[in-house]
Amino acid sequence: MAQDIPLLSGGAGFFTNTTGGNTTYQPILTPVLAAPIGQHLLIESRANVVETFSPQGNGQGYNHSTFLGLSYLQGDYIANSHVTLVGGYFLTPFGTYNERLSPIWINNLDGPLIFGIGTMVNASGTGAMLRGNAFSTENVSISYAAYFSAGSTTKEFQSQRSSGGQLNVYFPKKGLEVGTSYGRSLEHNQTNAVGMHVWWEPINSPLRIRSEWAHGPHSQGYWAEADYRLSQIHGEESLIGRLEPVFRLQQTFRNAPDPSDELPAANTQRVDFGLAYHLPHEVRLNTTYARQFSSTGNVNIWETGIVYRFLFPAWRGKS
């Protein structure tokens, strides 16, 4: 019988961001732990170690800051194929970017402008969540997630008192998914956030089209993204087959001032163009250019990065 050996995985990367002529440098380490305990219990966690070097202005050198924190630290009790009970510090299940695309070895572009809608404080919750697959056939699969988070001001586990959930419908033969999200802040000023997403990843094709819309109490917006790895030209290991162009269009609309949602203070439009190049041994190069338009000023944004994806057992298993 195979042993349940804990796995250490994650990514290490180095990124630069040039916005309006000012360049910031960020080395990042993101380790992930997955430790099964028996057949039904799984402990999982993801940490972030980030060094940031940003210009002081007026040629006075760079400021330096260090961030060390957890994205999540949770225990999963897998009752059966339909129900998993999650407890601890977990990623808020709102939209698609937070849970699926935020790891540095997955995303080809930085976080969308509407990321702050519905994800609450720190994009994580402290409490309990119920999730699983409610119904599944060869033609359709329906999954769900519902959570409650308590308020926490602890430095390592900051969260807002909130509740919400997701419902997703997937059509496997078409590679099409449609989903909706709901989040409610239960703090002093109770507010609601709603969202929906549409993903289309055609079967036997490297094309991926993703889109998401979200509406909060003081803002709303959307993003739509398409990428296509040129693997059908001489195979994915060829020089041209390793290349993956990416395009994203996004807009936000401000209804009222609200610095807590972290969205732009004015209506904003942004277009991103990116190229990812997949090298051997799980190394990827990224370069992107974005043009952002707003009444507060237009700006060019250039980003580059290199990411290494790693995976290995925590210790050697017995034969």
C-alpha positions in Angstrom: 0.0 0.0 0.0 1.2 3.5 -0.8 2.2 5.6 2.1 0.5 9.0 2.9 3.7 11.0 2.8 3.4 14.8 3.3 4.3 16.8 0.1 6.2 20.1 0.0 5.5 22.1 -3.1 5.2 25.7 -4.2 7.1 28.3 -6.2 10.0 30.7 -6.0 10.2 33.8 -8.1 11.7 37.2 -8.8 9.5 40.0 -10.2 9.9 43.6 -11.3 7.1 46.1 -11.7 7.6 49.5 -13.4 4.6 51.9 -12.9 4.9 55.4 -14.1 8.7 55.1 -14.4 9.2 53.8 -10.8 10.5 50.2 -10.6 9.8 47.8 -7.6 11.7 44.5 -7.1 10.2 41.5 -5.4 11.8 38.1 -4.6 9.0 35.7 -3.5 9.0 32.3 -1.9 5.6 30.5 -1.6 5.9 27.0 0.0 2.8 24.7 0.2 2.4 21.8 2.5 -0.1 19.0 2.0 0.0 16.4 4.8 -2.6 13.5 4.7 -3.5 11.8 8.0 -5.2 8.6 7.2 -7.9 8.3 4.5 -10.1 11.2 5.5 -8.0 14.0 7.0 -5.7 16.4 5.1 -3.7 19.3 6.6 -2.7 21.9 4.1 -1.1 25.3 4.2 0.5 28.0 2.0 2.9 30.6 3.2 4.3 33.8 1.5 7.8 35.2 2.1 8.1 38.5 0.2 11.0 41.0 0.1 10.1 44.3 -1.5 12.5 47.0 -2.8 10.7 50.2 -3.8 12.2 53.6 -4.9 12.1 56.4 -2.3 12.0 59.1 -5.0 14.3 62.0 -5.7 17.1 59.6 -6.3 17.4 58.7 -2.6 17.7 55.0 -3.1 15.2 52.2 -2.2 13.0 51.3 0.7 13.1 47.7 1.9 10.3 45.7 3.5 9.7 42.1 4.4 6.4 40.2 4.6 6.0 36.8 6.1 2.5 35.4 6.3 0.0 32.6 5.7 -2.5 32.5 2.9 -4.2 29.6 4.5 -3.7 26.9 7.2 -6.6 24.4 7.3 -7.7 20.9 8.1 -10.0 19.1 5.6 -12.2 16.2 6.7 -13.2 14.3 3.6 -16.4 12.6 4.6 -17.3 11.3 1.2 -17.2 12.4 -2.5 -20.0 14.9 -1.8 -18.9 16.6 1.5 -15.6 18.0 2.8 -15.6 19.9 6.1 -12.9 22.6 6.3 -11.8 24.2 9.5 -9.1 26.8 10.2 -7.8 29.7 8.1 -8.9 29.3 4.5 -9.1 31.2 1.3 -12.4 33.0 0.9 -14.4 31.2 -1.8 -15.5 34.2 -3.9 -14.9 34.5 -7.6 -12.1 32.4 -9.2 -8.8 34.3 -8.8 -8.3 33.9 -5.1 -8.6 30.1 -4.9 -7.5 29.0 -8.4 -5.2 31.6 -10.0 -3.3 33.5 -7.2 -0.3 31.1 -6.8 2.7 32.6 -8.6 3.3 29.4 -10.6 -0.2 29.5 -12.1 -1.0 33.2 -12.9 0.5 34.8 -16.0 -0.8 38.3 -15.0 -1.1 40.1 -11.7 -4.4 40.2 -9.7 -7.4 41.7 -11.4 -8.7 45.2 -10.2 -11.9 43.7 -8.8 -10.0 41.2 -6.6 -11.0 43.1 -3.4 -14.8 42.7 -4.0 -16.2 39.8 -1.9 -12.9 38.4 -0.7 -13.1 40.4 2.6 -10.1 41.3 4.6 -6.8 39.6 3.6 -8.8 37.3 1.2 -9.0 34.7 3.9 -11.4 33.6 6.6 -11.1 32.1 10.1 -13.8 29.5 10.8 -15.5 26.7 9.0 -16.5 25.8 5.4 -18.5 23.0 3.8 -17.8 22.1 0.2 -18.0 19.3 -2.3 -19.7 17.9 -5.4 -23.5 18.0 -5.1 -24.2 16.1 -8.3 -22.2 14.7 -11.2 -22.8 12.8 -14.4 -20.9 12.5 -17.7 -22.7 15.6 -18.9 -22.8 18.0 -15.9 -21.2 18.5 -12.5 -22.4 20.8 -9.8 -20.1 21.9 -6.9 -20.7 24.1 -3.9 -19.0 25.9 -1.1 -20.5 27.6 2.0 -18.5 29.3 4.8 -18.7 31.3 8.0 -15.7 33.4 9.2 -15.2 34.9 12.6 -13.5 38.3 13.0 -9.8 38.0 13.9 -7.2 40.7 14.4 -4.4 38.3 15.1 -1.5 39.2 13.0 -1.1 35.7 11.4 -4.8 35.1 10.9 -6.5 38.4 10.1 -10.1 38.0 8.9 -13.5 39.7 8.9 -16.7 38.4 10.4 -18.5 37.2 7.2 -20.4 34.4 5.5 -21.0 33.4 1.9 -20.5 30.7 -0.7 -20.3 29.6 -4.3 -22.2 27.4 -6.7 -20.5 26.2 -9.9 -21.9 24.2 -12.9 -19.4 22.5 -15.1 -20.1 20.8 -18.5 -17.1 18.4 -19.0 -17.8 17.6 -22.7 -17.8 21.3 -23.6 -15.1 22.4 -21.1 -17.5 25.1 -20.0 -18.1 26.3 -16.4 -20.6 28.9 -15.1 -20.6 29.9 -11.5 -21.9 32.5 -9.0 -20.6 33.8 -5.7 -22.1 35.6 -2.7 -20.4 37.2 0.3 -21.8 39.1 3.2 -19.8 41.2 5.7 -21.2 40.8 9.2 -19.2 43.7 10.7 -20.8 47.0 11.9 -21.8 48.1 8.4 -23.2 44.9 7.0 -22.8 44.7 3.2 -23.3 42.2 0.4 -21.2 41.3 -2.6 -22.2 39.2 -5.6 -20.3 37.8 -8.5 -20.4 35.4 -11.4 -17.9 33.9 -13.7 -17.7 32.0 -17.0 -14.7 29.8 -18.0 -14.3 28.0 -21.3 -11.4 25.7 -21.8 -12.2 23.6 -25.0 -11.4 20.0 -24.8 -8.2 19.0 -26.6 -7.2 22.6 -27.2 -4.7 24.9 -25.4 -7.2 27.8 -25.6 -8.4 29.2 -22.3 -11.0 31.9 -21.9 -11.9 33.2 -18.4 -14.2 36.0 -17.3 -15.6 37.3 -14.1 -17.9 40.1 -12.9 -18.4 41.3 -9.3 -20.6 43.9 -7.6 -19.8 45.3 -4.1 -21.6 48.0 -2.0 -19.5 50.8 -3.5 -18.0 49.5 -6.7 -18.3 46.9 -9.5 -16.3 45.7 -12.4 -15.3 42.8 -14.7 -12.3 41.2 -16.3 -12.0 38.9 -19.3 -8.9 37.0 -20.2 -7.7 34.7 -23.0 -4.5 32.8 -23.4 -3.3 30.2 -25.9 -0.1 28.2 -25.6 1.3 27.5 -29.1 1.8 23.8 -28.3 0.0 22.7 -31.5 2.9 24.1 -33.5 5.6 21.3 -33.4 4.5 20.2 -29.9 4.7 21.9 -26.5 8.4 21.1 -26.0 9.4 22.9 -29.2 10.9 26.4 -29.2 7.6 28.0 -30.4 5.4 25.5 -28.5 6.7 26.8 -25.2 5.3 30.3 -25.9 2.0 31.4 -24.4 0.5 34.8 -25.3 -2.0 36.3 -22.8 -4.6 39.1 -23.2 -6.9 40.6 -20.5 -9.4 43.5 -20.6 -10.8 44.9 -17.3 -12.9 47.8 -16.1 -14.0 49.0 -12.7 -16.8 51.5 -11.8 -16.9 53.5 -8.6 -20.3 54.2 -7.1 -19.1 55.8 -3.8 -15.8 56.3 -2.0 -14.6 53.3 -0.1 -10.8 52.7 0.6 -11.5 49.3 2.2 -12.3 47.5 -1.1 -8.9 48.3 -2.5 -10.3 49.2 -5.9 -9.3 52.3 -7.8 -10.8 55.6 -6.5 -12.3 56.4 -9.9 -13.6 54.5 -12.9 -10.7 52.7 -14.5 -10.1 50.8 -17.7 -7.0 48.6 -18.2 -5.6 46.4 -21.0 -2.9 43.8 -20.4 -0.7 42.0 -22.9 1.6 39.2 -21.8 3.9 36.5 -22.9 4.8 33.5 -20.9 7.6 31.2 -21.9 7.7 27.7 -20.4 11.3 26.5 -20.0 12.3 22.9 -19.0 12.4 21.8 -15.3 9.2 23.8 -14.3 10.8 27.2 -15.0 8.7 30.0 -16.6 9.5 33.5 -17.8 6.8 36.2 -17.9 6.7 39.7 -19.3 3.6 41.9 -19.5 2.6 45.4 -20.6 -0.5 47.2 -19.4 -2.0 50.5 -20.1 -4.4 51.9 -17.5 -6.8 54.7 -18.2 -8.5 56.8 -15.4 -9.6 60.3 -14.7 -6.9 60.3 -12.0 -4.3 59.8 -14.7 -3.2 57.3 -17.3 -0.2 55.1 -16.7 1.9 52.4 -18.3 2.7 49.3 -16.3 5.6 46.9 -17.2 6.2 43.7 -15.3 8.7 40.9 -15.7 9.2 37.7 -13.7 10.8 34.3 -13.5 9.2 31.5 -11.5 10.4 28.0 -10.5 7.8 25.4 -9.5 9.0 22.7 -7.1 7.5 19.6 -5.7 9.0 16.9 -3.5 8.1 14.6 -0.5 8.8 15.8 3.0 10.8 12.6 3.6 11.6 9.4 1.8 9.0 6.7 2.0 9.6 3.1 3.0 9.7 0.5 0.3 
